[in-house]
Amino acid sequence: MTSSPPQGLDRRLGLAVLLPALVVGIVGAALSGAVVAYVIGDPGPVMRWTALISRILRDVAATATIGFLLVGAFLAPETRRTSRRAQLTRLAAASGSLWLVTLVVSVVAEFADISGLAPTQPNFWTQFFGLTWELSTTRMTVLAAIFVAILVVICSAPRGTTGLAWAFVLGWLALMPQALAGHASVAGDHMSAVNGLAVHLVAVTTWAGGLLAILVMRRSLHPHLAVVVRRFSTIAVWSYAALALSGLLIAWIGMAGLGDLRSGYGALLLIKVGALVVLGYVGWLHRRGMIARLEKDDGDSAAFVRLAVGELLLMGVALGAAVALARTPPPSSDVLSPDPTSVHELTGYPDPGPVPDRAWISVWHNDWLWIAVAAVAVFVYLRWVHRLHKRGDRWPLWQSLIWVLGWAIFVYSMCGVTGVYGRIMFSWHMIMHMTVAMLVPLLLVPAAPITLALRALPARHDKTMGPREFILQLVHSRYLRVVANPVVAAVIFFFSLATFYFTPLFYYALATHTGHVLMTVHFLASGYLFAWVLVGTDPGPRRWPPLVLLVVLFATISFHAFLGVVITDSHALLAPEFFTRLGLGWLPDPLEDQHKAGAIAWGIGEAPTLALAIMVTIQWLRQDRRETERWDRQAERDHDAELAAYNARLAKIAEHDRELAAGDKTHQRH
């Protein structure tokens, strides 16, 4: 019989990440030349090394914070005799505070690095407070600090699972500004490099942080350690796949050829690749035997600790190499900003040239973020369908087909001619907008992904938020009851469109990566919400009567058509600071192209509107048929008791009327 391990935390295991990260980061930066003195504008060795070391500490603190929140919100069971969530919340608050401090130090070090001034020099702090928000690198770090500060506030008070889940999301968001800075932001394929780095950061912090949190909490997790490790194993597999693919994409963009591997940049890259390969093998060992061993005897965790500590050491090596790599320019300068045109300066993309013949089938540019999103959405959906079929349940084939078709059209709209020329021409942009916001949701909503998920995902009964619990909480939340009101959804769909085009948001969506991504997410989400409240069959707030839904639909589309007319007849150019700066001789007149875009917005909504109206009408007829069938079944059970009661009531009324008539005649005779 194995005795229970002592309860408590093992904070020393945090050194398993910190020490190798510091050693490899410092040595790698020294060998690669990442901290050598600058020829012009050198802030001094103290600030150069401070920038490096603060970034290592920042990444380790971020990893720990996200890991504690992951385990607390989604993995660790809670019982009446445990306080794991409170422990993890306190740990997340502590590591989050360290993360915030290192971000503040990083802002100072980054500004010194850019300005060439040390904090002890005159006018440093005056320039620092005046220019920090103006410089993109320091502005991104300040934004990250704001997200982390909110996260720390959330973790400073007792919170439930929902609070920890929101703090976890904020932790992910705090990583995004880091992807917009550094060498990836100036790569030739700017958007792919930034997207790859963002996925890379999320994957590595989630994987390493989750493992670190489990090790630190392993004694407190007894006797549920095996449950937590099994749940984390699934996350680790997804993280490893995302880490490997995004790392390959970043390396492909950052190097001109295999010869670059002989440089300091290449050596650091090889260290990361080697650590990743070994990590994959260690993860395979975890899944092959360690989980079963823990399930057999939860108290015998020594082998798990040895394997996990080794895994964390490798992660620390990879983290240190990544920090040094981030401060080392790619060896081939020609891969950075190869296109000198104003198009690349404004959008991060090269000039695509005049629209060719057969552009609908000949123009393509891989936008790996949306390709990955669509691939994951299709894979997960089909995996759920397969899970249903394995247990003997059925799922309609047509719903699987329209789900795949919807995401295929989405990918085409983002990578095909509409996505390529939609970045510099209003008319193509409008086609992309209408496709994503109106056509794609018409295919995704009837596929009923929420219903499928609730049927395929297992339920949890240990006070943790698994995927199924998260979906249930969302569809029954107070927030969704508000936004899923058909009038509110219609207002979001229309007024966000008007606000987008007649405010600077249009310019930021065209000129910045963040704006482009947020624009796409909003188009898809608002269109999906609008279609869902009209024709969705998934669980959610109570549906409105079909007749009212048709009124809302036609009112919304009328406003939509009116907006198209306004754009068509406008004499002022929208986003003029963007379109007037392109300066490409082959482009049409921007105002004429704007009028064409308005006509597209006016006319292209007709077909989706008709389809939505038909779908609402079909649901109306089905609802009436189901109601009629229900009444027929009730009549068979009670022998038309309702009809008999109705007839009896009519007979009673008629008898009462006859009595009144007889009384009136008697009164008249007298």
NUMIMAR-14987 format. One record per residue (C-alpha): residue number from 1; z negated, y, x negated. Coordinates in steps of 0.5 Angstrom, whole numbers. Layout:
N
<r NUM; <Z; Y; X>>
...
//
This chain:
670
<r 1; <0; 0; 0>>
<r 2; <2; 7; -3>>
<r 3; <-3; 13; -2>>
<r 4; <0; 19; 0>>
<r 5; <2; 24; -5>>
<r 6; <-3; 30; -5>>
<r 7; <-1; 36; -1>>
<r 8; <1; 43; -4>>
<r 9; <7; 46; -8>>
<r 10; <10; 45; -15>>
<r 11; <12; 52; -17>>
<r 12; <14; 50; -24>>
<r 13; <20; 46; -22>>
<r 14; <23; 53; -21>>
<r 15; <24; 53; -29>>
<r 16; <29; 48; -28>>
<r 17; <34; 53; -26>>
<r 18; <31; 59; -29>>
<r 19; <31; 57; -36>>
<r 20; <37; 53; -37>>
<r 21; <41; 59; -34>>
<r 22; <38; 64; -38>>
<r 23; <39; 60; -45>>
<r 24; <46; 58; -43>>
<r 25; <48; 65; -40>>
<r 26; <45; 69; -46>>
<r 27; <48; 64; -51>>
<r 28; <55; 64; -47>>
<r 29; <55; 72; -47>>
<r 30; <54; 73; -54>>
<r 31; <59; 68; -56>>
<r 32; <64; 70; -51>>
<r 33; <63; 78; -53>>
<r 34; <61; 80; -46>>
<r 35; <55; 84; -49>>
<r 36; <59; 87; -55>>
<r 37; <58; 94; -56>>
<r 38; <64; 98; -53>>
<r 39; <68; 102; -57>>
<r 40; <68; 108; -52>>
<r 41; <62; 110; -47>>
<r 42; <57; 105; -50>>
<r 43; <50; 105; -46>>
<r 44; <47; 101; -52>>
<r 45; <44; 94; -53>>
<r 46; <38; 95; -48>>
<r 47; <42; 96; -42>>
<r 48; <48; 91; -44>>
<r 49; <43; 86; -44>>
<r 50; <39; 88; -38>>
<r 51; <45; 88; -34>>
<r 52; <46; 81; -36>>
<r 53; <39; 78; -36>>
<r 54; <38; 82; -29>>
<r 55; <44; 79; -26>>
<r 56; <41; 72; -28>>
<r 57; <34; 73; -25>>
<r 58; <38; 76; -19>>
<r 59; <42; 70; -18>>
<r 60; <36; 65; -19>>
<r 61; <32; 69; -14>>
<r 62; <38; 69; -9>>
<r 63; <38; 62; -10>>
<r 64; <31; 60; -9>>
<r 65; <31; 65; -3>>
<r 66; <36; 62; 1>>
<r 67; <34; 55; -1>>
<r 68; <27; 56; 2>>
<r 69; <30; 59; 9>>
<r 70; <35; 53; 9>>
<r 71; <29; 48; 9>>
<r 72; <25; 52; 14>>
<r 73; <30; 54; 19>>
<r 74; <34; 47; 19>>
<r 75; <31; 42; 15>>
<r 76; <24; 41; 15>>
<r 77; <20; 38; 21>>
<r 78; <14; 41; 24>>
<r 79; <8; 37; 27>>
<r 80; <2; 40; 30>>
<r 81; <-2; 38; 23>>
<r 82; <3; 42; 19>>
<r 83; <5; 49; 17>>
<r 84; <11; 48; 13>>
<r 85; <15; 53; 16>>
<r 86; <9; 58; 15>>
<r 87; <9; 56; 7>>
<r 88; <17; 57; 7>>
<r 89; <17; 64; 10>>
<r 90; <12; 66; 5>>
<r 91; <16; 63; -1>>
<r 92; <22; 66; 2>>
<r 93; <19; 73; 2>>
<r 94; <16; 72; -5>>
<r 95; <23; 70; -8>>
<r 96; <26; 75; -3>>
<r 97; <22; 81; -6>>
<r 98; <24; 79; -13>>
<r 99; <31; 79; -11>>
<r 100; <30; 86; -9>>
<r 101; <27; 88; -15>>
<r 102; <33; 85; -19>>
<r 103; <38; 88; -15>>
<r 104; <35; 95; -16>>
<r 105; <35; 94; -24>>
<r 106; <42; 91; -23>>
<r 107; <44; 98; -20>>
<r 108; <41; 102; -26>>
<r 109; <44; 97; -31>>
<r 110; <51; 97; -28>>
<r 111; <51; 105; -27>>
<r 112; <49; 105; -35>>
<r 113; <55; 100; -36>>
<r 114; <60; 104; -32>>
<r 115; <58; 111; -35>>
<r 116; <56; 110; -42>>
<r 117; <49; 113; -41>>
<r 118; <42; 110; -42>>
<r 119; <37; 112; -37>>
<r 120; <33; 116; -43>>
<r 121; <39; 121; -44>>
<r 122; <40; 127; -40>>
<r 123; <43; 128; -34>>
<r 124; <43; 120; -33>>
<r 125; <39; 120; -26>>
<r 126; <42; 126; -24>>
<r 127; <49; 123; -24>>
<r 128; <46; 116; -22>>
<r 129; <43; 119; -15>>
<r 130; <50; 123; -14>>
<r 131; <55; 118; -16>>
<r 132; <52; 111; -15>>
<r 133; <55; 110; -7>>
<r 134; <61; 113; -10>>
<r 135; <63; 108; -15>>
<r 136; <65; 101; -12>>
<r 137; <61; 96; -16>>
<r 138; <54; 100; -15>>
<r 139; <56; 101; -8>>
<r 140; <56; 94; -7>>
<r 141; <50; 92; -10>>
<r 142; <46; 97; -6>>
<r 143; <49; 94; 0>>
<r 144; <46; 87; -2>>
<r 145; <40; 91; -3>>
<r 146; <40; 93; 4>>
<r 147; <41; 86; 7>>
<r 148; <35; 83; 2>>
<r 149; <30; 89; 4>>
<r 150; <32; 87; 12>>
<r 151; <31; 80; 10>>
<r 152; <24; 81; 6>>
<r 153; <22; 85; 12>>
<r 154; <23; 79; 17>>
<r 155; <20; 74; 12>>
<r 156; <14; 78; 12>>
<r 157; <11; 77; 19>>
<r 158; <10; 70; 22>>
<r 159; <17; 68; 25>>
<r 160; <20; 62; 29>>
<r 161; <26; 58; 27>>
<r 162; <30; 63; 30>>
<r 163; <28; 69; 25>>
<r 164; <28; 64; 19>>
<r 165; <35; 63; 21>>
<r 166; <37; 70; 22>>
<r 167; <34; 71; 15>>
<r 168; <38; 66; 12>>
<r 169; <45; 69; 15>>
<r 170; <42; 75; 12>>
<r 171; <42; 72; 5>>
<r 172; <49; 70; 6>>
<r 173; <51; 77; 8>>
<r 174; <47; 79; 2>>
<r 175; <52; 75; -3>>
<r 176; <58; 78; 0>>
<r 177; <58; 85; -4>>
<r 178; <58; 81; -10>>
<r 179; <64; 78; -9>>
<r 180; <68; 85; -8>>
<r 181; <65; 87; -15>>
<r 182; <67; 84; -22>>
<r 183; <74; 81; -25>>
<r 184; <76; 78; -18>>
<r 185; <76; 84; -15>>
<r 186; <82; 87; -19>>
<r 187; <86; 80; -20>>
<r 188; <93; 80; -18>>
<r 189; <92; 76; -12>>
<r 190; <86; 80; -10>>
<r 191; <84; 77; -3>>
<r 192; <84; 70; -5>>
<r 193; <80; 72; -11>>
<r 194; <75; 75; -7>>
<r 195; <75; 70; -2>>
<r 196; <74; 64; -7>>
<r 197; <68; 68; -10>>
<r 198; <65; 69; -4>>
<r 199; <65; 62; -2>>
<r 200; <63; 60; -9>>
<r 201; <57; 64; -9>>
<r 202; <55; 61; -2>>
<r 203; <56; 54; -4>>
<r 204; <52; 54; -10>>
<r 205; <46; 58; -8>>
<r 206; <46; 54; -1>>
<r 207; <46; 47; -5>>
<r 208; <42; 49; -11>>
<r 209; <37; 53; -7>>
<r 210; <36; 47; -2>>
<r 211; <35; 42; -7>>
<r 212; <30; 47; -11>>
<r 213; <26; 48; -4>>
<r 214; <26; 41; -3>>
<r 215; <23; 40; -10>>
<r 216; <18; 45; -9>>
<r 217; <16; 43; -2>>
<r 218; <16; 35; -3>>
<r 219; <9; 34; -3>>
<r 220; <8; 38; 3>>
<r 221; <14; 35; 6>>
<r 222; <11; 28; 6>>
<r 223; <12; 23; 10>>
<r 224; <18; 27; 12>>
<r 225; <22; 27; 5>>
<r 226; <27; 22; 7>>
<r 227; <29; 26; 13>>
<r 228; <30; 32; 10>>
<r 229; <33; 29; 4>>
<r 230; <38; 26; 9>>
<r 231; <40; 32; 12>>
<r 232; <40; 36; 6>>
<r 233; <45; 31; 3>>
<r 234; <50; 33; 9>>
<r 235; <50; 40; 7>>
<r 236; <50; 38; -1>>
<r 237; <57; 34; 1>>
<r 238; <60; 40; 4>>
<r 239; <57; 45; -1>>
<r 240; <60; 41; -7>>
<r 241; <67; 41; -4>>
<r 242; <67; 48; -3>>
<r 243; <65; 49; -10>>
<r 244; <70; 45; -13>>
<r 245; <76; 48; -9>>
<r 246; <74; 55; -9>>
<r 247; <72; 54; -17>>
<r 248; <79; 51; -18>>
<r 249; <82; 57; -14>>
<r 250; <79; 62; -18>>
<r 251; <81; 59; -25>>
<r 252; <88; 59; -22>>
<r 253; <88; 66; -21>>
<r 254; <84; 68; -27>>
<r 255; <88; 65; -32>>
<r 256; <96; 65; -34>>
<r 257; <96; 58; -37>>
<r 258; <92; 52; -40>>
<r 259; <92; 56; -47>>
<r 260; <87; 61; -44>>
<r 261; <82; 55; -44>>
<r 262; <82; 56; -52>>
<r 263; <79; 63; -51>>
<r 264; <71; 65; -50>>
<r 265; <73; 65; -42>>
<r 266; <76; 58; -42>>
<r 267; <70; 55; -46>>
<r 268; <65; 58; -41>>
<r 269; <70; 55; -35>>
<r 270; <70; 48; -38>>
<r 271; <62; 49; -39>>
<r 272; <62; 50; -31>>
<r 273; <67; 45; -30>>
<r 274; <63; 39; -34>>
<r 275; <57; 41; -30>>
<r 276; <60; 40; -23>>
<r 277; <63; 34; -25>>
<r 278; <56; 31; -27>>
<r 279; <53; 34; -21>>
<r 280; <58; 30; -17>>
<r 281; <56; 24; -20>>
<r 282; <49; 25; -19>>
<r 283; <50; 27; -12>>
<r 284; <53; 21; -11>>
<r 285; <47; 17; -14>>
<r 286; <43; 21; -9>>
<r 287; <47; 19; -3>>
<r 288; <48; 11; -5>>
<r 289; <41; 9; -6>>
<r 290; <36; 15; -7>>
<r 291; <36; 16; 1>>
<r 292; <35; 9; 3>>
<r 293; <29; 8; -3>>
<r 294; <26; 14; 0>>
<r 295; <26; 12; 7>>
<r 296; <23; 5; 5>>
<r 297; <17; 8; 2>>
<r 298; <17; 16; 2>>
<r 299; <11; 16; -2>>
<r 300; <15; 13; -8>>
<r 301; <18; 20; -10>>
<r 302; <18; 20; -17>>
<r 303; <25; 17; -18>>
<r 304; <28; 22; -13>>
<r 305; <24; 28; -17>>
<r 306; <27; 26; -24>>
<r 307; <34; 25; -21>>
<r 308; <33; 32; -17>>
<r 309; <30; 36; -23>>
<r 310; <36; 33; -28>>
<r 311; <41; 36; -22>>
<r 312; <37; 43; -22>>
<r 313; <38; 43; -30>>
<r 314; <45; 42; -29>>
<r 315; <46; 47; -24>>
<r 316; <42; 52; -28>>
<r 317; <47; 51; -34>>
<r 318; <53; 52; -29>>
<r 319; <49; 59; -26>>
<r 320; <48; 61; -33>>
<r 321; <56; 60; -35>>
<r 322; <58; 63; -29>>
<r 323; <54; 70; -30>>
<r 324; <57; 70; -37>>
<r 325; <64; 69; -34>>
<r 326; <63; 74; -29>>
<r 327; <62; 79; -35>>
<r 328; <68; 76; -39>>
<r 329; <75; 79; -38>>
<r 330; <80; 74; -37>>
<r 331; <84; 73; -43>>
<r 332; <91; 74; -40>>
<r 333; <91; 82; -38>>
<r 334; <98; 80; -35>>
<r 335; <94; 77; -29>>
<r 336; <90; 83; -27>>
<r 337; <94; 88; -22>>
<r 338; <101; 86; -24>>
<r 339; <104; 90; -19>>
<r 340; <104; 97; -21>>
<r 341; <107; 99; -14>>
<r 342; <103; 103; -9>>
<r 343; <103; 97; -4>>
<r 344; <98; 94; -9>>
<r 345; <94; 100; -10>>
<r 346; <93; 100; -3>>
<r 347; <92; 93; 0>>
<r 348; <91; 89; -6>>
<r 349; <98; 85; -5>>
<r 350; <105; 86; -8>>
<r 351; <110; 89; -5>>
<r 352; <114; 84; -1>>
<r 353; <120; 88; -1>>
<r 354; <125; 89; 5>>
<r 355; <124; 84; 11>>
<r 356; <129; 79; 10>>
<r 357; <134; 75; 15>>
<r 358; <130; 69; 18>>
<r 359; <124; 72; 16>>
<r 360; <120; 68; 21>>
<r 361; <121; 62; 17>>
<r 362; <122; 64; 10>>
<r 363; <116; 69; 9>>
<r 364; <110; 66; 7>>
<r 365; <104; 68; 3>>
<r 366; <98; 63; 3>>
<r 367; <91; 66; 5>>
<r 368; <86; 61; 3>>
<r 369; <81; 64; 7>>
<r 370; <84; 63; 14>>
<r 371; <87; 56; 12>>
<r 372; <80; 53; 10>>
<r 373; <77; 56; 16>>
<r 374; <83; 53; 20>>
<r 375; <82; 46; 16>>
<r 376; <75; 46; 17>>
<r 377; <75; 47; 25>>
<r 378; <81; 42; 26>>
<r 379; <77; 37; 21>>
<r 380; <70; 38; 25>>
<r 381; <73; 37; 32>>
<r 382; <77; 31; 30>>
<r 383; <71; 28; 27>>
<r 384; <67; 29; 33>>
<r 385; <73; 26; 38>>
<r 386; <72; 20; 33>>
<r 387; <65; 20; 34>>
<r 388; <66; 19; 41>>
<r 389; <71; 14; 41>>
<r 390; <67; 10; 36>>
<r 391; <61; 9; 42>>
<r 392; <66; 8; 47>>
<r 393; <67; 15; 50>>
<r 394; <73; 18; 51>>
<r 395; <76; 25; 50>>
<r 396; <83; 28; 53>>
<r 397; <88; 27; 48>>
<r 398; <91; 34; 50>>
<r 399; <85; 38; 49>>
<r 400; <85; 35; 41>>
<r 401; <93; 37; 41>>
<r 402; <92; 44; 44>>
<r 403; <86; 45; 39>>
<r 404; <90; 43; 33>>
<r 405; <96; 47; 35>>
<r 406; <92; 54; 36>>
<r 407; <89; 54; 29>>
<r 408; <96; 52; 27>>
<r 409; <99; 58; 30>>
<r 410; <93; 62; 28>>
<r 411; <94; 60; 20>>
<r 412; <102; 62; 21>>
<r 413; <100; 69; 24>>
<r 414; <96; 70; 18>>
<r 415; <100; 67; 13>>
<r 416; <107; 68; 15>>
<r 417; <111; 74; 16>>
<r 418; <107; 77; 21>>
<r 419; <101; 77; 16>>
<r 420; <105; 79; 10>>
<r 421; <109; 85; 13>>
<r 422; <103; 86; 18>>
<r 423; <99; 89; 12>>
<r 424; <104; 95; 11>>
<r 425; <108; 95; 18>>
<r 426; <105; 97; 24>>
<r 427; <110; 93; 28>>
<r 428; <109; 87; 25>>
<r 429; <101; 88; 25>>
<r 430; <101; 89; 32>>
<r 431; <105; 82; 33>>
<r 432; <99; 79; 29>>
<r 433; <94; 82; 33>>
<r 434; <97; 80; 40>>
<r 435; <98; 73; 37>>
<r 436; <91; 72; 34>>
<r 437; <87; 76; 40>>
<r 438; <91; 73; 46>>
<r 439; <95; 67; 44>>
<r 440; <91; 63; 40>>
<r 441; <85; 64; 45>>
<r 442; <89; 61; 50>>
<r 443; <90; 55; 46>>
<r 444; <83; 54; 43>>
<r 445; <78; 56; 50>>
<r 446; <81; 50; 54>>
<r 447; <80; 45; 48>>
<r 448; <72; 46; 50>>
<r 449; <69; 45; 43>>
<r 450; <62; 47; 46>>
<r 451; <62; 41; 51>>
<r 452; <65; 36; 45>>
<r 453; <60; 39; 40>>
<r 454; <54; 38; 45>>
<r 455; <57; 31; 47>>
<r 456; <58; 29; 39>>
<r 457; <52; 32; 36>>
<r 458; <45; 28; 36>>
<r 459; <39; 32; 38>>
<r 460; <33; 33; 34>>
<r 461; <26; 33; 37>>
<r 462; <22; 35; 31>>
<r 463; <22; 43; 32>>
<r 464; <28; 44; 27>>
<r 465; <35; 47; 29>>
<r 466; <40; 43; 28>>
<r 467; <47; 44; 30>>
<r 468; <46; 42; 37>>
<r 469; <40; 46; 38>>
<r 470; <44; 52; 35>>
<r 471; <49; 51; 40>>
<r 472; <45; 50; 46>>
<r 473; <40; 56; 44>>
<r 474; <47; 61; 43>>
<r 475; <50; 59; 50>>
<r 476; <43; 60; 53>>
<r 477; <41; 66; 50>>
<r 478; <40; 73; 53>>
<r 479; <45; 76; 48>>
<r 480; <51; 71; 51>>
<r 481; <49; 73; 58>>
<r 482; <50; 80; 57>>
<r 483; <57; 79; 53>>
<r 484; <59; 74; 57>>
<r 485; <59; 78; 63>>
<r 486; <66; 79; 65>>
<r 487; <66; 86; 66>>
<r 488; <63; 87; 59>>
<r 489; <67; 82; 56>>
<r 490; <73; 86; 59>>
<r 491; <70; 92; 56>>
<r 492; <69; 89; 49>>
<r 493; <77; 87; 49>>
<r 494; <80; 93; 51>>
<r 495; <75; 99; 48>>
<r 496; <75; 96; 42>>
<r 497; <82; 95; 41>>
<r 498; <83; 103; 43>>
<r 499; <77; 105; 38>>
<r 500; <80; 101; 33>>
<r 501; <87; 104; 33>>
<r 502; <85; 111; 34>>
<r 503; <79; 111; 29>>
<r 504; <79; 111; 21>>
<r 505; <77; 103; 23>>
<r 506; <85; 102; 23>>
<r 507; <86; 105; 16>>
<r 508; <80; 101; 13>>
<r 509; <83; 94; 16>>
<r 510; <89; 96; 12>>
<r 511; <87; 98; 6>>
<r 512; <80; 94; 4>>
<r 513; <79; 87; 4>>
<r 514; <72; 87; 8>>
<r 515; <76; 91; 13>>
<r 516; <82; 86; 14>>
<r 517; <77; 80; 15>>
<r 518; <72; 84; 20>>
<r 519; <78; 86; 24>>
<r 520; <81; 79; 24>>
<r 521; <74; 76; 26>>
<r 522; <73; 81; 31>>
<r 523; <80; 80; 34>>
<r 524; <79; 73; 35>>
<r 525; <72; 73; 37>>
<r 526; <74; 78; 43>>
<r 527; <80; 75; 45>>
<r 528; <76; 68; 45>>
<r 529; <70; 71; 49>>
<r 530; <75; 74; 54>>
<r 531; <79; 68; 55>>
<r 532; <72; 64; 56>>
<r 533; <69; 68; 61>>
<r 534; <76; 67; 65>>
<r 535; <78; 60; 64>>
<r 536; <73; 57; 60>>
<r 537; <69; 50; 62>>
<r 538; <64; 50; 57>>
<r 539; <57; 51; 58>>
<r 540; <54; 58; 59>>
<r 541; <52; 63; 64>>
<r 542; <54; 62; 71>>
<r 543; <61; 64; 72>>
<r 544; <64; 69; 77>>
<r 545; <68; 68; 83>>
<r 546; <75; 67; 81>>
<r 547; <78; 72; 86>>
<r 548; <73; 77; 82>>
<r 549; <76; 74; 75>>
<r 550; <83; 76; 77>>
<r 551; <81; 83; 79>>
<r 552; <78; 84; 72>>
<r 553; <84; 80; 69>>
<r 554; <89; 85; 72>>
<r 555; <85; 91; 71>>
<r 556; <84; 90; 64>>
<r 557; <91; 88; 62>>
<r 558; <93; 95; 66>>
<r 559; <89; 99; 61>>
<r 560; <92; 95; 55>>
<r 561; <99; 96; 58>>
<r 562; <97; 104; 58>>
<r 563; <94; 104; 51>>
<r 564; <101; 101; 49>>
<r 565; <105; 107; 53>>
<r 566; <100; 112; 49>>
<r 567; <102; 109; 42>>
<r 568; <109; 109; 44>>
<r 569; <109; 116; 47>>
<r 570; <105; 119; 41>>
<r 571; <107; 124; 36>>
<r 572; <101; 124; 31>>
<r 573; <101; 118; 26>>
<r 574; <96; 113; 26>>
<r 575; <92; 112; 20>>
<r 576; <97; 117; 16>>
<r 577; <93; 117; 10>>
<r 578; <95; 110; 9>>
<r 579; <103; 110; 12>>
<r 580; <105; 116; 8>>
<r 581; <102; 114; 1>>
<r 582; <106; 107; 1>>
<r 583; <113; 111; -1>>
<r 584; <117; 105; -1>>
<r 585; <125; 107; 1>>
<r 586; <126; 100; 5>>
<r 587; <120; 102; 10>>
<r 588; <123; 105; 17>>
<r 589; <120; 111; 19>>
<r 590; <112; 110; 20>>
<r 591; <112; 114; 27>>
<r 592; <118; 110; 29>>
<r 593; <115; 104; 27>>
<r 594; <109; 106; 31>>
<r 595; <113; 107; 37>>
<r 596; <116; 100; 36>>
<r 597; <108; 97; 36>>
<r 598; <106; 101; 42>>
<r 599; <112; 97; 46>>
<r 600; <110; 91; 43>>
<r 601; <103; 92; 45>>
<r 602; <106; 94; 52>>
<r 603; <110; 88; 53>>
<r 604; <107; 82; 49>>
<r 605; <101; 82; 54>>
<r 606; <105; 80; 60>>
<r 607; <106; 72; 58>>
<r 608; <99; 71; 56>>
<r 609; <96; 75; 62>>
<r 610; <101; 71; 67>>
<r 611; <98; 64; 64>>
<r 612; <91; 67; 65>>
<r 613; <92; 68; 72>>
<r 614; <95; 62; 73>>
<r 615; <89; 58; 70>>
<r 616; <84; 62; 74>>
<r 617; <88; 60; 80>>
<r 618; <88; 53; 78>>
<r 619; <81; 53; 77>>
<r 620; <80; 56; 84>>
<r 621; <84; 51; 87>>
<r 622; <80; 46; 84>>
<r 623; <74; 49; 86>>
<r 624; <76; 49; 93>>
<r 625; <78; 42; 93>>
<r 626; <72; 40; 90>>
<r 627; <68; 44; 95>>
<r 628; <72; 40; 100>>
<r 629; <71; 33; 97>>
<r 630; <63; 35; 97>>
<r 631; <63; 37; 104>>
<r 632; <67; 31; 106>>
<r 633; <62; 26; 103>>
<r 634; <56; 30; 106>>
<r 635; <59; 29; 113>>
<r 636; <60; 21; 111>>
<r 637; <53; 21; 109>>
<r 638; <50; 24; 115>>
<r 639; <56; 23; 121>>
<r 640; <58; 30; 121>>
<r 641; <51; 33; 122>>
<r 642; <53; 40; 120>>
<r 643; <59; 40; 124>>
<r 644; <54; 37; 130>>
<r 645; <49; 42; 129>>
<r 646; <54; 48; 129>>
<r 647; <57; 45; 135>>
<r 648; <51; 45; 139>>
<r 649; <49; 52; 136>>
<r 650; <56; 54; 140>>
<r 651; <54; 51; 146>>
<r 652; <47; 54; 146>>
<r 653; <51; 61; 145>>
<r 654; <56; 59; 151>>
<r 655; <50; 57; 156>>
<r 656; <46; 63; 154>>
<r 657; <52; 67; 156>>
<r 658; <53; 64; 162>>
<r 659; <46; 65; 164>>
<r 660; <47; 72; 163>>
<r 661; <53; 72; 167>>
<r 662; <50; 69; 173>>
<r 663; <44; 74; 172>>
<r 664; <49; 80; 173>>
<r 665; <52; 77; 179>>
<r 666; <45; 76; 182>>
<r 667; <43; 83; 181>>
<r 668; <50; 86; 183>>
<r 669; <49; 82; 190>>
<r 670; <42; 86; 191>>
//
